[in-house]
Amino acid sequence: MTAAPAFPPLVEAYLADLERALASSDPRERAETLAAVREHAAEALALHGADDAGARRVLDELGPVDDIAAASTPAASGPGGGPAAAQAPRTPAADVWLVVLAVASLAVFVVPLVAAAAVVWAVVRLRSGTGNRGLQRLALVVGAVSFAGALALYVSHLVAAG
């Protein structure tokens, strides 16, 4: 069995923080995530050097612990609940702005490009599989309704002018 590489103290602290942040995650996914981050850290340290500057660069590449933990699947809680049951899901800011764009497209009904942008953005976010799917679906519906309304106004204007 291969021994785990020794990491600089900054990286060890980061990995300990990550392990704590993943405590409510599915055990299998937690182990896979930690293994993947350790592997990436080892490879990046070999490339950039194991000094403090190299460690900081590796941590910058990895990003915040909370972002990695947020992408992890929460563990199923037992009958009495548990850490996963008490943890409220976070709504990504991108999904909130997506809904704002879709609602704005209703306010400026005559600009179908805003509604089309909301629809396209919602489809892209839905297909990425990340974020709040409820908000993404809401934005898709609101954007589609706004686009249809703007298109109807445009067609009625052409008919009336023609």
C-alpha positions, 0 to 999 in steps of 0.5 A, spaced: 500 500 500 502 506 498 503 511 503 499 518 503 504 524 501 506 529 506 502 535 505 504 542 507 501 545 513 496 549 509 494 544 505 493 539 511 489 544 514 485 545 508 483 538 508 481 538 515 476 543 514 474 540 507 473 533 511 469 537 517 465 540 511 463 534 508 461 531 515 453 531 513 455 528 506 454 521 503 459 517 506 461 514 499 461 521 496 465 524 502 471 519 501 471 520 493 471 527 494 477 527 499 481 522 495 480 526 489 482 533 492 488 529 495 490 527 489 489 533 485 493 537 491 499 532 491 499 533 483 499 540 484 504 540 489 509 536 485 508 541 479 508 548 483 513 546 489 511 544 496 513 550 499 508 556 502 507 559 495 506 552 492 501 551 497 497 557 496 497 556 489 494 549 490 489 552 495 487 557 490 486 552 484 481 548 489 477 554 491 473 555 497 472 549 502 464 551 502 464 550 494 466 543 494 462 541 500 456 544 497 457 540 491 456 534 495 450 530 496 447 530 503 447 523 507 440 521 508 438 522 515 435 517 519 428 516 522 430 521 528 433 526 523 440 528 523 445 533 520 443 532 513 436 534 515 438 540 519 442 543 513 438 548 509 440 548 502 443 554 499 440 557 493 446 559 488 446 567 486 445 565 479 439 562 480 436 568 483 438 573 478 435 568 473 429 569 476 430 576 476 431 576 469 425 572 467 421 577 471 424 583 468 422 580 461 415 581 463 416 588 465 419 590 459 414 586 455 416 589 448 423 586 448 423 579 446 431 579 447 430 579 454 425 574 455 429 569 450 436 570 454 432 568 460 429 562 457 436 560 454 439 561 461 434 557 464 435 551 459 443 552 460 442 552 468 437 546 468 442 542 463 448 543 468 444 540 473 447 545 479 443 550 483 436 550 485 432 547 479 425 550 482 427 557 481 430 555 474 424 552 472 420 558 474 425 562 470 424 558 464 416 558 464 416 566 466 421 567 460 417 563 455 410 566 457 414 573 456 417 571 450 410 569 447 407 575 449 412 579 446 412 575 440 404 576 440 405 584 441 409 584 435 405 580 430 399 584 432 403 590 431 405 588 424 398 586 422 395 592 425 400 596 421 399 592 414 
